[in-house]
Amino acid sequence: MLRTTNVSNLRSDLSSLLKDLDEGPILVLSHSRPTAVLVEPEMFDALVEKIELLEDIVDGRRVIAEYRADPDLAVDAEEVFERLGQ
């Protein structure tokens, strides 16, 4: 369950809230609206890695779909190296 706190409690009890992040993320509310989420750095890094992986998968699927629609888009690697002069 996502825990919540408000900005006033965040200001007054930041140290305690940070110590409790191992129990899960904390949603910070301002005027009853979500404004931020506190998470452990490891969780943040893991989320960023997952997002990057998902973006790579989406890009790969898009490229495959483009290739299937027009296989002539693909160029042999040797041809690419020739064009680059290598």
C-alpha positions in Angstrom: 0.0 0.0 0.0 1.3 3.4 -0.9 1.8 5.6 2.1 1.0 9.3 2.0 2.1 12.5 3.7 1.6 16.1 3.2 4.1 18.9 2.6 3.8 20.2 6.2 4.6 16.7 7.6 7.4 16.3 5.1 9.0 19.5 6.3 8.7 18.6 10.0 9.4 14.9 9.8 11.7 14.4 6.8 14.4 12.5 8.6 11.9 9.9 9.9 10.2 9.6 6.5 13.5 9.0 4.8 14.4 6.3 7.3 11.1 4.5 6.6 11.5 4.4 2.8 12.6 0.8 3.1 8.9 0.1 3.8 8.0 1.5 0.4 7.4 4.7 -1.5 5.7 7.7 0.1 3.3 9.9 -1.9 3.6 13.6 -1.0 0.4 15.6 -1.2 0.0 19.4 -1.4 -3.5 20.7 -1.0 -4.7 17.1 -1.3 -3.0 16.6 -4.7 0.0 14.4 -5.5 3.1 16.5 -5.9 6.0 14.0 -5.5 6.9 10.5 -4.6 9.7 9.6 -2.2 11.5 6.4 -3.1 14.8 4.7 -2.2 17.6 5.5 -4.7 17.9 1.8 -5.5 14.2 1.7 -6.4 14.5 4.8 -8.5 17.4 3.3 -10.4 15.6 0.1 -11.0 12.5 2.0 -12.3 14.7 4.0 -14.7 16.4 0.8 -15.9 13.0 -0.8 -16.5 11.7 2.3 -18.4 14.9 2.3 -20.6 14.5 -1.4 -21.3 10.8 -1.0 -22.2 11.7 2.0 -24.5 14.3 -0.3 -26.2 11.7 -3.0 -26.7 9.2 -0.5 -28.2 11.9 0.9 -30.5 12.9 -2.7 -31.6 9.3 -3.6 -32.3 8.8 -0.4 -34.3 11.9 -1.2 -36.4 10.8 -4.8 -37.0 7.4 -3.6 -38.1 9.0 -1.1 -40.5 11.2 -3.8 -41.9 8.3 -6.2 -42.3 6.4 -3.4 -44.2 9.4 -2.7 -46.4 12.3 -5.3 -46.3 14.3 -3.1 -48.7 14.9 -0.7 -45.8 17.5 -3.1 -44.5 21.0 -2.7 -45.6 23.7 -5.3 -45.4 26.4 -4.5 -42.8 29.2 -4.9 -45.4 27.4 -2.3 -47.6 27.2 0.1 -44.6 31.0 -0.3 -43.9 31.7 0.4 -47.6 29.6 3.5 -47.5 31.6 4.6 -44.4 34.8 3.9 -46.1 36.0 1.2 -43.8 
